[in-house]
Amino acid sequence: MSISETEINEKKHKARAKAAAWAVHSFTTSGIVLGFLGLIAVFEGKQELAFIFMGLALLVDGVDGTLARLAKVSQVTPQVDGASLDNVVDMFNYSVLPALMIYWFEMVPEDFSIPAAAAIMAVSCYTFADTSMKTSDYYFKGFAAFWNVLVLYFFLLETSQFTNLIVIGVCCILTFAPIKLIHPLRVKAWRPITIPMTVLWGATAFRLIHERFQPNEAGTISNLIFWLWIASSFYFFGISVMRTISRQTQ
């Protein structure tokens, strides 16, 4: 029995769809490989490299959801739970890696380094198990385990060990608080502004990290880059505060 051209094309389409879906799953999985490389960099005392790998992992997490929706992975590969895969990778990169960085790079007082790291990982377990972590308009509820971002602020702002410890404690509490944090890509109301601000934040942060380890390359433009980074940070903070105090769903 011969196979019609329509059936052949349909099979080719399904094969391409499966290949695309598995490519997206592989891309998501690459995040934990980047996190592992960051872990090695931490153990070897290579701070700049650790932050670079952590940043690359954050980039992967930032776009893999969009790619997954475009590839319709839940329909094409229903045997793989993309959300669970993403949570496993995120738990490592958003919690385990930054907790280790806080401990290894002595970002809190020595007597509190292990309790602080343990608290971060403990509350993060709740975050990734919380089925209501995102609101209907795609804001995050609670602190949402942004420990990797917090570690970056500790590093670039050169905050004291005691200050870092207090901030970690507050963020642990905020994990269970009804605050809302903007998703850089999925909140539709602010997307035309948020996406460029996300790019600005990432680019300036990367440059500032590089300058910390290559001080000879820092020039007069460094202050401008720093304040652009601060300005983009306040944008995300401001939008999140507005959503937290507002009862209106975007």
N, C-alpha and C positions, 0 to 999 in steps of 0.2 A: 504494500500500500504506500503510495507516494505521499510525501509531506508537502502541503501547499506553501507557497511563498509567505503567506500571512502567518502561518504557524512558525516558519523559520524565523521571521522577523520578531515574532513574539518571544521566542526562545532567546534570541540575541538581546532583546530589550531586557528580559529578566536577568540574563547573565551580566549585562552591564550594570543593572541596578544592584545586583548582589555584590559585584566587584566594588561599586561605589560605596555601598553600605559598609563592607568590610574594611575598605580604605579609611573610612571615617572612624570606625572602631579602633583601627591600628593607630590612627592619629591621636585619638584620645589616650590610648595606652602609652604612647610615646611620652606623655606627660610624666608618668611615674619613672620612666627611664631618665628623664631630665632631672627629676627629683633625686633619684639615686646618685646621679653624677654630682648633684649639689651636696649630697650627704658625704660623698668621698672628699669633695673640696673642703667641707667643714672639718673633717678628721685630719686633713692635711694642712689645715690652717690657712687655706687660700680663700680669704674673705671675698675678694672681688669675684672670683670664679663662682663661689657659692651663690652670690647675689645674681650673677648672670644666669646661672642655670635655674634659679628660682624664678627669675623674671621670664625666661623662656617658657617655663612650665605654666606660668600665669597667662602668657600669651596663648598657649595651646588651649587652656581652659576657657579663655575668652571667646574663641571662635569655634570650638568643636561643637557646641550646642547648635549654632546656626547651620553648620555643615550637616549635622545629624538631621535637622528638620528638612533641609533641602534634599537630602538623600533618602528621606523617609525610612530611616533605619528601623523604626519600630514595626513597620509593615513588612519590609523586605527581609529582615532578620529577626523575627519575633522570638527566636530562641535565645537571643542575647538581650539582656536588660541593660540598655544604654545608660539609664539613670543610675543603676547600681554600679556599673563600671566607672562612671564619672565620679560617684561618691567615694569609691575606693581610692582612685587617683587623687581626688581632692583632699581626702583625709590625710594622705601622706604629705602632699605639697603645701596644704594650708595649715596643717597642725604639727605633724611629726617633725618635718624639716625645720620650720621656724622655732619650734620648742627646743630642738637640739642646738640651733644657732644661739638662742638666748642662753642656754646652759654653757655651751662650748666657748662662746666669745665673751662670757662674763658680763652680760648685759644687766644682770640684777645682782644684789649682794650675794656673796658666796653661800651663806647659810640658807638662802631662799631659792637658790638656783634649781635644785631638784623639785621642791614643792611647786615652784612657778611653772616649770616645764610639765610636771604631772597634771597640774590644774588645767593647763591649756589643752592637753590631749583628752582629759576627762570630759570637759564641757563640750569639746568638739564632737565627741561621740554622740552627745545629745543632739547637737546641731544637725549632724548628717542623718540622724534617725528621725528627726522631726518632719513629719509629712506636711506640715503647714509652714515650712521654712520660707516659702514664697507666697506673697499676696496675689490676689486675682489680677492686679495690675503689674505684677512681676517685680515688686520691690522685695528685698530680703527682710525677713522679720527677725529682730534681735541682732546681735553683733555678727552672726553668720560666719564665724571662724575666719575672719580676715587677719589672721595672725601673721601671715607672710607680708602683708602690707604694713602692719604695725611694726614689725621688725625693721623694715626699710626706713620708717620714720625715726625709730630709735637711732639707727645708724647715721642717717643723714643730718638729723637735728642734734646729734651728740648729746642726748639727754642723759641725766645722771642715772646710776643704778637704782637709787631709791625711787626716783620719778618713774622709771620703767616698771618697777615692782608695783607701785600704786596704780599705774595705768592698766597693767595686766589684771590686777584684782578688779578694777572697775569694769573692764571689758568682759571678764568672766561673769559678773553680775548682769551686765547688759545682754548677755546671751539669752537670758530668760525674760528680758524686758520687752514691752510692746513697741520698741522703736522700729523705724523703717529705714533701710539703706537702699539707695538706688542701684539697680543693675545697670552697668555701663552700656549694655547693648539692647536689652529687651524692653525697657520702659519707653513706650511709644511717644508719650507726650513731650519728652525732652530729647528725643533721639537726635534730631538735627544739630543740637548743640552738644549733647553728651558724647557722641562719637568723636568729634574733633577734640573735645576736652580730654577724652581718654587717651587719644594719640599724643596730645601735648603732655599730659601727665607722664606717660610711659617714656617718651623721648627725653624729656628733661630729667626724669629720675635716672635713666640710664647714663646720661651725660654726667650728672652729679656724682654717681657712683664711680665712674671712670676717673673723674677729676680727683676724687679722694685718694685714689691709688697712683695717679699720675699728676702730682701737684705742679710739676714744671709746665704742664700743658694748660693749666688754668690761667685764663686771662681776664681782662676787664669785663668780658661778656658773661663771666660766671655768675655775677650778682643778678644779671637779667634772667639767666636760666633758673637760678634759685627762686626768684620771685614769681616767675611764670609757673614753676612747679607748685609753689605755695598758693598762687591764685587758682590753679586748676583744682587743688585740694579743697580749697574753700568752696568752690563750685559744687563739688560732690557733697560736701558737708551741708551746705545751705539747702540744696534740693532735698536731702534726706531729712533735715530738720523740718522743712515745710511739709513734707509728706507725713511725718510723725505727728505733727500737731494738727493736721487737717483730717477731717472725717470723710472728705470727698475722695472717691475712688477715681483715679485718672482713667 
